[in-house]
Amino acid sequence: MPAPPRKRREKRPKAGALGKARRRSCFYCTEKIEDVDYKLDVFLKRFVSEKGKIRSRRVTGACRSHQRQIAVAVKRAREMALLPYADR
């Protein structure tokens, strides 16, 4: 017995086609900063959420190499008590 015919799904426009915000450029690449410094907590605070979590690349727009450096720098700054582990 042959399989019943499938219903065709309607094609929906993808999220990028709806005019959503385009990708953010990396802050460190645009400012031409080579290395992320853990002592500059003013820059690092923009990559940490209110709860103290490190924000993802998708949210911050950082490139892959700088996101890795940001994660290490935030962890070092927390260890040196420059950044809190969590804000309450």
Biopython code that builds the backbone (N, CA, C, O; Angstrom):
import numpy as np
from Bio.PDB.StructureBuilder import StructureBuilder

atoms = [
    (1, "MET", "N", (0.846, -1.166, 0.000)),
    (1, "MET", "CA", (0.000, 0.000, 0.000)),
    (1, "MET", "C", (0.902, 1.243, 0.000)),
    (1, "MET", "O", (1.798, 1.336, 0.838)),
    (2, "PRO", "N", (0.693, 2.184, -0.900)),
    (2, "PRO", "CA", (1.553, 3.367, -0.954)),
    (2, "PRO", "C", (1.279, 4.306, 0.217)),
    (2, "PRO", "O", (0.184, 4.345, 0.778)),
    (3, "ALA", "N", (2.320, 5.056, 0.558)),
    (3, "ALA", "CA", (2.209, 6.014, 1.667)),
    (3, "ALA", "C", (1.296, 7.170, 1.268)),
    (3, "ALA", "O", (1.254, 7.549, 0.098)),
    (4, "PRO", "N", (0.568, 7.730, 2.227)),
    (4, "PRO", "CA", (-0.310, 8.860, 1.900)),
    (4, "PRO", "C", (0.527, 10.071, 1.481)),
    (4, "PRO", "O", (1.650, 10.241, 1.954)),
    (5, "PRO", "N", (-0.007, 10.897, 0.612)),
    (5, "PRO", "CA", (0.760, 12.062, 0.165)),
    (5, "PRO", "C", (0.991, 13.037, 1.315)),
    (5, "PRO", "O", (0.137, 13.211, 2.184)),
    (6, "ARG", "N", (2.157, 13.663, 1.303)),
    (6, "ARG", "CA", (2.507, 14.605, 2.367)),
    (6, "ARG", "C", (1.880, 15.961, 2.081)),
    (6, "ARG", "O", (1.698, 16.363, 0.932)),
    (7, "LYS", "N", (1.563, 16.639, 3.154)),
    (7, "LYS", "CA", (1.067, 17.999, 3.022)),
    (7, "LYS", "C", (2.266, 18.930, 2.858)),
    (7, "LYS", "O", (3.281, 18.775, 3.537)),
    (8, "ARG", "N", (2.141, 19.870, 1.975)),
    (8, "ARG", "CA", (3.229, 20.830, 1.778)),
    (8, "ARG", "C", (3.164, 21.901, 2.866)),
    (8, "ARG", "O", (2.106, 22.447, 3.179)),
    (9, "ARG", "N", (4.334, 22.172, 3.419)),
    (9, "ARG", "CA", (4.410, 23.221, 4.419)),
    (9, "ARG", "C", (4.557, 24.565, 3.728)),
    (9, "ARG", "O", (5.236, 24.691, 2.709)),
    (10, "GLU", "N", (3.919, 25.546, 4.296)),
    (10, "GLU", "CA", (4.062, 26.883, 3.743)),
    (10, "GLU", "C", (5.449, 27.410, 4.069)),
    (10, "GLU", "O", (5.959, 27.221, 5.174)),
    (11, "LYS", "N", (6.045, 28.067, 3.100)),
    (11, "LYS", "CA", (7.365, 28.636, 3.345)),
    (11, "LYS", "C", (7.203, 29.966, 4.066)),
    (11, "LYS", "O", (6.484, 30.861, 3.623)),
    (12, "ARG", "N", (7.898, 30.060, 5.191)),
    (12, "ARG", "CA", (7.888, 31.295, 5.962)),
    (12, "ARG", "C", (9.202, 32.017, 5.738)),
    (12, "ARG", "O", (10.233, 31.369, 5.559)),
    (13, "PRO", "N", (9.192, 33.322, 5.743)),
    (13, "PRO", "CA", (10.462, 34.033, 5.594)),
    (13, "PRO", "C", (11.335, 33.800, 6.822)),
    (13, "PRO", "O", (10.834, 33.708, 7.942)),
    (14, "LYS", "N", (12.624, 33.708, 6.604)),
    (14, "LYS", "CA", (13.551, 33.496, 7.715)),
    (14, "LYS", "C", (13.683, 34.780, 8.527)),
    (14, "LYS", "O", (13.292, 35.860, 8.084)),
    (15, "ALA", "N", (14.241, 34.637, 9.719)),
    (15, "ALA", "CA", (14.331, 35.785, 10.630)),
    (15, "ALA", "C", (15.165, 36.904, 10.031)),
    (15, "ALA", "O", (14.862, 38.077, 10.250)),
    (16, "GLY", "N", (16.205, 36.573, 9.283)),
    (16, "GLY", "CA", (17.046, 37.600, 8.696)),
    (16, "GLY", "C", (16.342, 38.384, 7.616)),
    (16, "GLY", "O", (16.688, 39.536, 7.354)),
    (17, "ALA", "N", (15.355, 37.771, 6.986)),
    (17, "ALA", "CA", (14.640, 38.424, 5.898)),
    (17, "ALA", "C", (13.574, 39.383, 6.402)),
    (17, "ALA", "O", (13.021, 40.152, 5.617)),
    (18, "LEU", "N", (13.278, 39.353, 7.681)),
    (18, "LEU", "CA", (12.228, 40.199, 8.226)),
    (18, "LEU", "C", (12.726, 41.590, 8.598)),
    (18, "LEU", "O", (11.964, 42.393, 9.136)),
    (19, "GLY", "N", (13.990, 41.885, 8.321)),
    (19, "GLY", "CA", (14.510, 43.200, 8.640)),
    (19, "GLY", "C", (14.996, 43.313, 10.069)),
    (19, "GLY", "O", (15.023, 44.404, 10.638)),
    (20, "LYS", "N", (15.378, 42.196, 10.647)),
    (20, "LYS", "CA", (15.901, 42.217, 12.005)),
    (20, "LYS", "C", (17.256, 42.920, 12.005)),
    (20, "LYS", "O", (17.805, 43.242, 10.952)),
    (21, "ALA", "N", (17.775, 43.149, 13.192)),
    (21, "ALA", "CA", (19.059, 43.836, 13.316)),
    (21, "ALA", "C", (20.162, 42.997, 12.696)),
    (21, "ALA", "O", (20.172, 41.774, 12.827)),
    (22, "ARG", "N", (21.081, 43.652, 12.027)),
    (22, "ARG", "CA", (22.184, 42.910, 11.423)),
    (22, "ARG", "C", (23.236, 42.604, 12.469)),
    (22, "ARG", "O", (23.181, 43.117, 13.587)),
    (23, "ARG", "N", (24.195, 41.765, 12.103)),
    (23, "ARG", "CA", (25.209, 41.336, 13.053)),
    (23, "ARG", "C", (26.025, 42.504, 13.560)),
    (23, "ARG", "O", (26.382, 43.411, 12.809)),
    (24, "ARG", "N", (26.309, 42.463, 14.840)),
    (24, "ARG", "CA", (27.128, 43.507, 15.432)),
    (24, "ARG", "C", (28.584, 43.221, 15.142)),
    (24, "ARG", "O", (28.984, 42.062, 15.036)),
    (25, "SER", "N", (29.364, 44.249, 15.014)),
    (25, "SER", "CA", (30.787, 44.046, 14.776)),
    (25, "SER", "C", (31.507, 43.952, 16.118)),
    (25, "SER", "O", (31.032, 44.461, 17.133)),
    (26, "CYS", "N", (32.637, 43.305, 16.099)),
    (26, "CYS", "CA", (33.412, 43.085, 17.317)),
    (26, "CYS", "C", (33.963, 44.422, 17.825)),
    (26, "CYS", "O", (34.578, 45.169, 17.064)),
    (27, "PHE", "N", (33.745, 44.718, 19.094)),
    (27, "PHE", "CA", (34.203, 45.961, 19.694)),
    (27, "PHE", "C", (35.723, 46.061, 19.633)),
    (27, "PHE", "O", (36.266, 47.117, 19.308)),
    (28, "TYR", "N", (36.405, 44.972, 19.944)),
    (28, "TYR", "CA", (37.869, 44.989, 19.980)),
    (28, "TYR", "C", (38.474, 45.080, 18.587)),
    (28, "TYR", "O", (39.538, 45.676, 18.419)),
    (29, "CYS", "N", (37.822, 44.504, 17.588)),
    (29, "CYS", "CA", (38.320, 44.606, 16.210)),
    (29, "CYS", "C", (38.120, 46.013, 15.666)),
    (29, "CYS", "O", (38.997, 46.541, 14.983)),
    (30, "THR", "N", (36.977, 46.626, 15.961)),
    (30, "THR", "CA", (36.728, 47.977, 15.454)),
    (30, "THR", "C", (37.639, 49.001, 16.106)),
    (30, "THR", "O", (38.045, 49.968, 15.462)),
    (31, "GLU", "N", (37.969, 48.798, 17.386)),
    (31, "GLU", "CA", (38.875, 49.701, 18.087)),
    (31, "GLU", "C", (40.342, 49.338, 17.860)),
    (31, "GLU", "O", (41.242, 50.021, 18.350)),
    (32, "LYS", "N", (40.575, 48.256, 17.111)),
    (32, "LYS", "CA", (41.930, 47.762, 16.805)),
    (32, "LYS", "C", (42.746, 47.478, 18.073)),
    (32, "LYS", "O", (43.914, 47.852, 18.180)),
    (33, "ILE", "N", (42.091, 46.805, 19.028)),
    (33, "ILE", "CA", (42.739, 46.373, 20.261)),
    (33, "ILE", "C", (43.122, 44.917, 20.083)),
    (33, "ILE", "O", (42.259, 44.075, 19.836)),
    (34, "GLU", "N", (44.403, 44.610, 20.204)),
    (34, "GLU", "CA", (44.890, 43.244, 19.962)),
    (34, "GLU", "C", (44.475, 42.278, 21.072)),
    (34, "GLU", "O", (43.869, 41.240, 20.805)),
    (35, "ASP", "N", (44.808, 42.627, 22.325)),
    (35, "ASP", "CA", (44.584, 41.713, 23.442)),
    (35, "ASP", "C", (43.590, 42.318, 24.429)),
    (35, "ASP", "O", (43.528, 43.533, 24.613)),
    (36, "VAL", "N", (42.820, 41.444, 25.051)),
    (36, "VAL", "CA", (41.856, 41.858, 26.065)),
    (36, "VAL", "C", (42.570, 41.849, 27.414)),
    (36, "VAL", "O", (43.186, 40.851, 27.790)),
    (37, "ASP", "N", (42.485, 42.964, 28.139)),
    (37, "ASP", "CA", (43.186, 43.085, 29.419)),
    (37, "ASP", "C", (42.187, 42.915, 30.562)),
    (37, "ASP", "O", (41.139, 43.561, 30.572)),
    (38, "TYR", "N", (42.503, 42.061, 31.512)),
    (38, "TYR", "CA", (41.586, 41.795, 32.619)),
    (38, "TYR", "C", (41.514, 42.963, 33.588)),
    (38, "TYR", "O", (40.572, 43.048, 34.376)),
    (39, "LYS", "N", (42.495, 43.872, 33.550)),
    (39, "LYS", "CA", (42.513, 44.993, 34.488)),
    (39, "LYS", "C", (41.562, 46.121, 34.088)),
    (39, "LYS", "O", (41.224, 46.970, 34.913)),
    (40, "LEU", "N", (41.135, 46.133, 32.836)),
    (40, "LEU", "CA", (40.215, 47.179, 32.366)),
    (40, "LEU", "C", (38.776, 46.703, 32.537)),
    (40, "LEU", "O", (38.114, 46.300, 31.580)),
    (41, "ASP", "N", (38.317, 46.762, 33.777)),
    (41, "ASP", "CA", (36.990, 46.240, 34.082)),
    (41, "ASP", "C", (35.875, 47.066, 33.449)),
    (41, "ASP", "O", (34.747, 46.589, 33.327)),
    (42, "VAL", "N", (36.176, 48.300, 33.046)),
    (42, "VAL", "CA", (35.165, 49.127, 32.379)),
    (42, "VAL", "C", (34.750, 48.483, 31.060)),
    (42, "VAL", "O", (33.567, 48.468, 30.721)),
    (43, "PHE", "N", (35.721, 47.949, 30.312)),
    (43, "PHE", "CA", (35.418, 47.270, 29.055)),
    (43, "PHE", "C", (34.761, 45.918, 29.302)),
    (43, "PHE", "O", (33.877, 45.511, 28.548)),
    (44, "LEU", "N", (35.182, 45.226, 30.346)),
    (44, "LEU", "CA", (34.685, 43.872, 30.592)),
    (44, "LEU", "C", (33.242, 43.859, 31.091)),
    (44, "LEU", "O", (32.533, 42.871, 30.899)),
    (45, "LYS", "N", (32.801, 44.938, 31.728)),
    (45, "LYS", "CA", (31.440, 44.963, 32.271)),
    (45, "LYS", "C", (30.386, 44.873, 31.183)),
    (45, "LYS", "O", (29.278, 44.400, 31.435)),
    (46, "ARG", "N", (30.712, 45.320, 29.973)),
    (46, "ARG", "CA", (29.719, 45.248, 28.893)),
    (46, "ARG", "C", (29.530, 43.817, 28.403)),
    (46, "ARG", "O", (28.555, 43.533, 27.708)),
    (47, "PHE", "N", (30.445, 42.905, 28.751)),
    (47, "PHE", "CA", (30.346, 41.514, 28.323)),
    (47, "PHE", "C", (29.817, 40.603, 29.416)),
    (47, "PHE", "O", (29.788, 39.385, 29.243)),
    (48, "VAL", "N", (29.395, 41.177, 30.546)),
    (48, "VAL", "CA", (28.880, 40.402, 31.668)),
    (48, "VAL", "C", (27.449, 40.859, 31.934)),
    (48, "VAL", "O", (27.169, 42.058, 31.938)),
    (49, "SER", "N", (26.544, 39.910, 32.155)),
    (49, "SER", "CA", (25.138, 40.245, 32.400)),
    (49, "SER", "C", (24.950, 40.770, 33.826)),
    (49, "SER", "O", (25.890, 40.801, 34.620)),
    (50, "GLU", "N", (23.723, 41.178, 34.127)),
    (50, "GLU", "CA", (23.425, 41.703, 35.461)),
    (50, "GLU", "C", (23.597, 40.636, 36.538)),
    (50, "GLU", "O", (23.927, 40.938, 37.684)),
    (51, "LYS", "N", (23.370, 39.393, 36.151)),
    (51, "LYS", "CA", (23.523, 38.293, 37.103)),
    (51, "LYS", "C", (24.966, 37.818, 37.229)),
    (51, "LYS", "O", (25.268, 36.980, 38.078)),
    (52, "GLY", "N", (25.853, 38.339, 36.400)),
    (52, "GLY", "CA", (27.260, 37.982, 36.491)),
    (52, "GLY", "C", (27.704, 36.950, 35.481)),
    (52, "GLY", "O", (28.849, 36.499, 35.527)),
    (53, "LYS", "N", (26.820, 36.562, 34.563)),
    (53, "LYS", "CA", (27.191, 35.562, 33.556)),
    (53, "LYS", "C", (27.885, 36.236, 32.382)),
    (53, "LYS", "O", (27.596, 37.383, 32.041)),
    (54, "ILE", "N", (28.800, 35.502, 31.774)),
    (54, "ILE", "CA", (29.468, 36.002, 30.584)),
    (54, "ILE", "C", (28.492, 35.885, 29.415)),
    (54, "ILE", "O", (27.937, 34.816, 29.164)),
    (55, "ARG", "N", (28.289, 36.992, 28.704)),
    (55, "ARG", "CA", (27.351, 36.985, 27.580)),
    (55, "ARG", "C", (27.958, 36.272, 26.383)),
    (55, "ARG", "O", (29.178, 36.245, 26.221)),
    (56, "SER", "N", (27.104, 35.694, 25.546)),
    (56, "SER", "CA", (27.571, 34.912, 24.406)),
    (56, "SER", "C", (27.977, 35.815, 23.250)),
    (56, "SER", "O", (27.669, 37.007, 23.232)),
    (57, "ARG", "N", (28.667, 35.227, 22.296)),
    (57, "ARG", "CA", (29.094, 35.945, 21.094)),
    (57, "ARG", "C", (27.901, 36.469, 20.327)),
    (57, "ARG", "O", (27.947, 37.563, 19.764)),
    (58, "ARG", "N", (26.853, 35.706, 20.305)),
    (58, "ARG", "CA", (25.650, 36.082, 19.569)),
    (58, "ARG", "C", (25.055, 37.371, 20.124)),
    (58, "ARG", "O", (24.516, 38.182, 19.371)),
    (59, "VAL", "N", (25.149, 37.560, 21.428)),
    (59, "VAL", "CA", (24.592, 38.745, 22.075)),
    (59, "VAL", "C", (25.553, 39.927, 21.975)),
    (59, "VAL", "O", (25.134, 41.039, 21.655)),
    (60, "THR", "N", (26.831, 39.696, 22.244)),
    (60, "THR", "CA", (27.797, 40.795, 22.297)),
    (60, "THR", "C", (28.337, 41.179, 20.934)),
    (60, "THR", "O", (28.742, 42.323, 20.732)),
    (61, "GLY", "N", (28.350, 40.241, 19.990)),
    (61, "GLY", "CA", (28.890, 40.534, 18.667)),
    (61, "GLY", "C", (30.393, 40.404, 18.593)),
    (61, "GLY", "O", (30.988, 40.815, 17.596)),
    (62, "ALA", "N", (31.023, 39.856, 19.596)),
    (62, "ALA", "CA", (32.476, 39.701, 19.589)),
    (62, "ALA", "C", (32.880, 38.582, 18.625)),
    (62, "ALA", "O", (32.132, 37.626, 18.417)),
    (63, "CYS", "N", (34.065, 38.718, 18.044)),
    (63, "CYS", "CA", (34.560, 37.659, 17.162)),
    (63, "CYS", "C", (35.030, 36.481, 18.015)),
    (63, "CYS", "O", (35.102, 36.580, 19.240)),
    (64, "ARG", "N", (35.343, 35.388, 17.366)),
    (64, "ARG", "CA", (35.655, 34.152, 18.077)),
    (64, "ARG", "C", (36.893, 34.294, 18.958)),
    (64, "ARG", "O", (36.876, 33.902, 20.125)),
    (65, "SER", "N", (37.959, 34.849, 18.405)),
    (65, "SER", "CA", (39.207, 34.941, 19.171)),
    (65, "SER", "C", (39.070, 35.910, 20.339)),
    (65, "SER", "O", (39.581, 35.641, 21.426)),
    (66, "HIS", "N", (38.390, 37.031, 20.128)),
    (66, "HIS", "CA", (38.230, 37.977, 21.219)),
    (66, "HIS", "C", (37.250, 37.463, 22.267)),
    (66, "HIS", "O", (37.390, 37.791, 23.446)),
    (67, "GLN", "N", (36.268, 36.670, 21.871)),
    (67, "GLN", "CA", (35.348, 36.110, 22.857)),
    (67, "GLN", "C", (36.077, 35.164, 23.801)),
    (67, "GLN", "O", (35.798, 35.135, 25.000)),
    (68, "ARG", "N", (37.012, 34.392, 23.256)),
    (68, "ARG", "CA", (37.818, 33.511, 24.113)),
    (68, "ARG", "C", (38.649, 34.341, 25.090)),
    (68, "ARG", "O", (38.735, 34.015, 26.274)),
    (69, "GLN", "N", (39.257, 35.412, 24.587)),
    (69, "GLN", "CA", (40.069, 36.277, 25.451)),
    (69, "GLN", "C", (39.202, 36.974, 26.495)),
    (69, "GLN", "O", (39.635, 37.165, 27.632)),
    (70, "ILE", "N", (37.991, 37.351, 26.122)),
    (70, "ILE", "CA", (37.076, 37.996, 27.066)),
    (70, "ILE", "C", (36.727, 37.039, 28.193)),
    (70, "ILE", "O", (36.703, 37.434, 29.359)),
    (71, "ALA", "N", (36.455, 35.779, 27.854)),
    (71, "ALA", "CA", (36.094, 34.792, 28.876)),
    (71, "ALA", "C", (37.227, 34.598, 29.872)),
    (71, "ALA", "O", (36.998, 34.543, 31.080)),
    (72, "VAL", "N", (38.441, 34.495, 29.365)),
    (72, "VAL", "CA", (39.603, 34.328, 30.249)),
    (72, "VAL", "C", (39.809, 35.576, 31.093)),
    (72, "VAL", "O", (40.095, 35.479, 32.286)),
    (73, "ALA", "N", (39.664, 36.754, 30.480)),
    (73, "ALA", "CA", (39.871, 38.012, 31.205)),
    (73, "ALA", "C", (38.820, 38.206, 32.292)),
    (73, "ALA", "O", (39.145, 38.680, 33.381)),
    (74, "VAL", "N", (37.568, 37.851, 32.019)),
    (74, "VAL", "CA", (36.514, 37.985, 33.032)),
    (74, "VAL", "C", (36.796, 37.051, 34.200)),
    (74, "VAL", "O", (36.625, 37.429, 35.359)),
    (75, "LYS", "N", (37.226, 35.837, 33.895)),
    (75, "LYS", "CA", (37.530, 34.883, 34.965)),
    (75, "LYS", "C", (38.707, 35.357, 35.809)),
    (75, "LYS", "O", (38.703, 35.194, 37.029)),
    (76, "ARG", "N", (39.707, 35.940, 35.168)),
    (76, "ARG", "CA", (40.847, 36.481, 35.926)),
    (76, "ARG", "C", (40.430, 37.680, 36.755)),
    (76, "ARG", "O", (40.851, 37.814, 37.904)),
    (77, "ALA", "N", (39.610, 38.554, 36.194)),
    (77, "ALA", "CA", (39.153, 39.734, 36.929)),
    (77, "ALA", "C", (38.298, 39.330, 38.126)),
    (77, "ALA", "O", (38.348, 39.986, 39.167)),
    (78, "ARG", "N", (37.521, 38.268, 37.996)),
    (78, "ARG", "CA", (36.744, 37.778, 39.129)),
    (78, "ARG", "C", (37.664, 37.259, 40.218)),
    (78, "ARG", "O", (37.445, 37.507, 41.404)),
    (79, "GLU", "N", (38.695, 36.537, 39.806)),
    (79, "GLU", "CA", (39.643, 35.976, 40.768)),
    (79, "GLU", "C", (40.387, 37.074, 41.532)),
    (79, "GLU", "O", (40.690, 36.925, 42.715)),
    (80, "MET", "N", (40.677, 38.184, 40.834)),
    (80, "MET", "CA", (41.385, 39.301, 41.459)),
    (80, "MET", "C", (40.418, 40.262, 42.154)),
    (80, "MET", "O", (40.852, 41.299, 42.657)),
    (81, "ALA", "N", (39.139, 39.951, 42.196)),
    (81, "ALA", "CA", (38.076, 40.736, 42.838)),
    (81, "ALA", "C", (37.871, 42.085, 42.145)),
    (81, "ALA", "O", (37.472, 43.054, 42.792)),
    (82, "LEU", "N", (38.136, 42.158, 40.851)),
    (82, "LEU", "CA", (37.815, 43.359, 40.086)),
    (82, "LEU", "C", (36.386, 43.318, 39.570)),
    (82, "LEU", "O", (35.749, 44.357, 39.393)),
    (83, "LEU", "N", (35.888, 42.115, 39.330)),
    (83, "LEU", "CA", (34.498, 41.911, 38.914)),
    (83, "LEU", "C", (33.847, 40.945, 39.906)),
    (83, "LEU", "O", (34.510, 40.033, 40.400)),
    (84, "PRO", "N", (32.578, 41.130, 40.198)),
    (84, "PRO", "CA", (31.907, 40.191, 41.094)),
    (84, "PRO", "C", (31.540, 38.900, 40.378)),
    (84, "PRO", "O", (31.343, 38.888, 39.163)),
    (85, "TYR", "N", (31.450, 37.829, 41.130)),
    (85, "TYR", "CA", (30.982, 36.560, 40.556)),
    (85, "TYR", "C", (29.500, 36.648, 40.250)),
    (85, "TYR", "O", (29.044, 36.142, 39.225)),
    (86, "ALA", "N", (28.743, 37.287, 41.135)),
    (86, "ALA", "CA", (27.302, 37.458, 40.917)),
    (86, "ALA", "C", (26.851, 38.713, 41.643)),
    (86, "ALA", "O", (27.301, 39.002, 42.752)),
    (87, "ASP", "N", (25.953, 39.457, 40.999)),
    (87, "ASP", "CA", (25.342, 40.622, 41.648)),
    (87, "ASP", "C", (23.997, 40.209, 42.182)),
    (87, "ASP", "O", (23.242, 39.520, 41.497)),
    (88, "ARG", "N", (23.687, 40.611, 43.374)),
    (88, "ARG", "CA", (22.388, 40.264, 43.953)),
    (88, "ARG", "C", (21.571, 41.494, 44.155)),
    (88, "ARG", "O", (20.440, 41.412, 44.635)),
]
sb = StructureBuilder()
sb.init_structure("model")
sb.init_model(0)
sb.init_chain("A")
sb.init_seg("    ")
for serial, (resi, resn, name, xyz) in enumerate(atoms, 1):
    if name == "N":
        sb.init_residue(resn, " ", resi, " ")
    sb.init_atom(name, np.array(xyz, "f"), 0.0, 1.0, " ", f" {name:<3s}", serial, name[0])
structure = sb.get_structure()
